[in-house]
Amino acid sequence: MSSGAGAPRLAVLDYGIGNLRSAQKALEHCGADAVLTADHEVIAAADAVVLPGVGAFGACMDALRAAGLEQEVHRAVASGRPFLGICVGMQMLFDGSEEDPHARGLGVIGGTVRWLSAELPRPQMQWNQLTVSPQHADDPMFAGLGESPWVYFVHSLHGVPTDPEAVAATCEYGGTVNAAFRRDNVFATQFHPEKSGESGLALLTNFVRLAQSVRA
């Protein structure tokens, strides 16, 4: 599925950390006109916005703020447009993280990013199966993924929201680990959909379709 003239425009936020381009390329493969950008006008005009991220929570938050993109995240979320956070981009949506207690998160999803158990190998670097939360079974982001899709994780922490209803999916790794989240127009994943084969591409295609529906 390749992008074309009628493809929805997706702004992938460029704040100079990690392999942000891999998310952009995967979204293009799924039919989006995805652009890696820090341009406020481009972000404001986009049909949907994506916040990827890899690395340390505090360093990513510093870089996002240095790029002048913190308020752009809040404007995009407040606009009601589809918004997707990936990996550390997901973690940044929380109030804060145990990885860097002095760093302030974006506060889009109330709660804290907490360490996985020290008794487990960290990071979890493997394929694992999702269990979709019953209250989110009809979420359009999970359409066509099947009952227990396999997705790829590389992480040592996971989000623990104040409102448990925000947990859209979990996996098992020495206990239940929160793996995906939904808050209104915001969807966020701890796993990497761009590295998760057919299941990940199906999820990204669902996001592109949501963006297309906004454009229409």
C-alpha positions in Angstrom: 0.0 0.0 0.0 1.9 3.1 -1.2 1.1 6.8 -0.5 -0.4 8.9 -3.2 -2.0 12.3 -3.9 -5.1 11.4 -1.7 -3.0 9.9 1.1 -3.5 11.5 4.6 -0.7 13.7 5.7 1.0 12.5 8.9 3.5 14.6 10.9 6.1 12.5 12.5 7.7 14.8 15.1 11.4 15.3 14.5 13.3 16.2 17.7 16.6 14.7 16.7 16.7 11.6 18.9 16.8 8.0 17.8 15.8 6.4 14.6 12.7 8.5 13.9 12.8 7.8 10.2 11.9 4.1 10.6 8.5 5.1 11.9 8.1 7.5 9.0 9.0 4.9 6.4 6.7 2.3 7.9 3.8 4.8 7.8 4.6 5.6 4.2 4.5 1.8 3.5 1.0 1.7 5.0 -0.3 4.4 2.7 0.4 7.7 4.5 2.0 10.8 3.2 4.3 10.9 6.3 6.8 13.7 6.8 9.5 13.9 9.5 9.2 17.5 10.7 9.6 20.1 13.4 7.8 22.8 11.4 4.8 24.1 13.4 2.7 24.9 10.4 3.2 21.5 8.9 2.3 19.8 12.2 -0.8 22.1 12.6 -2.0 21.2 9.0 -1.4 17.4 9.4 -4.3 15.0 9.5 -2.6 13.0 12.3 0.5 13.3 14.5 3.0 10.7 15.6 5.5 10.9 18.4 8.1 8.1 18.2 11.1 7.7 20.5 14.0 5.6 21.7 16.5 6.1 24.4 16.2 7.7 27.9 13.1 9.4 29.0 14.8 12.6 30.4 17.0 13.0 27.3 14.0 12.7 25.0 12.0 15.2 27.0 14.9 17.7 26.9 15.2 17.2 23.1 11.5 17.6 22.5 11.5 20.9 24.5 14.7 22.1 22.8 13.0 21.5 19.4 10.0 23.6 20.5 7.6 20.7 20.1 6.1 20.3 23.6 3.3 22.7 22.9 2.8 21.2 19.4 2.1 17.9 21.1 -0.5 19.5 23.4 -2.1 21.4 20.5 -2.3 18.2 18.4 -3.9 16.2 21.2 -6.4 19.1 22.0 -7.3 19.3 18.3 -8.9 15.8 18.4 -6.8 14.5 15.5 -5.5 10.9 15.7 -2.3 10.9 17.8 0.1 8.0 18.1 2.9 7.6 20.6 5.5 4.8 20.1 7.9 3.3 22.7 9.6 6.2 24.5 7.2 8.5 22.6 4.5 6.6 24.5 6.3 7.0 27.8 6.7 10.8 27.3 2.9 11.1 27.2 2.9 10.2 31.0 3.4 12.6 33.9 6.9 11.2 34.6 9.2 8.2 34.7 11.1 6.3 37.4 14.0 6.3 34.9 14.5 10.0 35.5 12.4 11.2 38.5 13.4 14.8 37.9 12.2 15.0 34.3 8.6 16.2 33.7 6.6 14.4 31.1 3.8 15.7 28.9 1.0 14.7 31.2 -1.3 13.6 28.4 -1.9 10.3 30.1 -2.0 10.6 33.9 0.3 8.2 35.7 4.0 7.2 35.9 6.3 5.0 33.8 7.7 2.4 36.1 10.6 -0.1 36.0 9.9 -3.7 35.1 10.7 -6.1 38.0 14.4 -6.2 38.8 14.0 -10.0 38.9 13.4 -10.1 35.1 16.0 -9.6 32.4 15.9 -6.0 31.4 15.2 -4.9 28.8 12.5 -7.2 27.5 13.9 -7.6 24.0 11.7 -10.1 22.3 8.4 -10.9 20.5 5.5 -11.2 22.8 1.7 -11.6 22.5 -0.8 -8.9 23.2 -3.9 -9.3 25.2 -6.4 -6.6 24.3 -8.3 -5.2 27.3 -12.0 -6.2 27.0 -13.2 -2.6 27.2 -11.0 -1.8 24.1 -11.8 -4.8 22.0 -13.6 -2.6 19.5 -10.9 0.0 19.2 -10.3 0.6 15.5 -6.5 0.4 16.1 -6.9 -3.3 16.8 -9.1 -4.1 13.7 -7.8 -7.1 11.9 -5.0 -8.0 14.3 -6.6 -11.1 15.7 -7.1 -12.2 19.2 -3.5 -12.3 20.4 -1.1 -10.6 17.9 2.6 -11.0 18.3 4.5 -7.7 18.5 8.1 -6.7 19.2 9.3 -5.1 22.4 12.6 -3.4 23.5 12.0 -1.8 26.9 12.8 -1.8 30.6 9.9 0.2 31.8 6.1 0.4 31.2 3.4 2.9 31.7 1.1 2.6 34.8 -1.8 5.0 34.3 -3.8 6.6 37.1 -6.9 5.4 35.3 -6.7 1.6 34.7 -9.3 2.0 31.9 -6.6 3.7 29.8 -4.8 0.4 29.4 -5.7 -0.9 25.9 -3.6 -4.0 25.9 -1.1 -6.0 28.0 1.4 -8.7 27.7 2.9 -11.2 30.1 6.5 -10.9 31.1 7.0 -12.2 34.6 3.6 -10.7 35.3 1.2 -8.4 33.5 2.9 -5.6 31.7 1.0 -2.7 30.2 1.7 -2.6 26.4 -0.8 -0.1 24.8 -2.9 2.8 25.9 -6.0 4.8 24.8 -7.1 8.2 26.0 -9.7 9.8 23.7 -7.9 10.5 20.3 -4.5 9.4 21.7 -3.3 5.8 21.2 0.2 4.7 22.4 2.2 1.6 22.3 5.2 0.4 24.3 6.1 -2.1 21.5 7.5 -1.0 18.2 4.8 -1.5 15.5 7.3 -0.6 12.8 9.4 -3.7 13.9 6.4 -6.0 14.5 5.9 -7.6 11.1 2.3 -8.0 9.8 0.7 -7.2 13.1 2.6 -4.0 13.4 1.9 -2.9 9.8 -1.8 -3.7 10.3 -1.9 -1.5 13.4 -0.2 1.3 11.5 -2.5 0.9 8.6 -5.4 1.3 11.0 -3.9 4.5 12.2 -3.5 5.7 8.6 -7.2 4.9 8.0 -8.2 6.9 11.0 -6.2 9.9 9.7 -7.9 9.4 6.3 -11.3 9.5 7.9 -10.4 12.9 9.5 -9.3 14.2 6.1 -12.5 13.1 4.5 
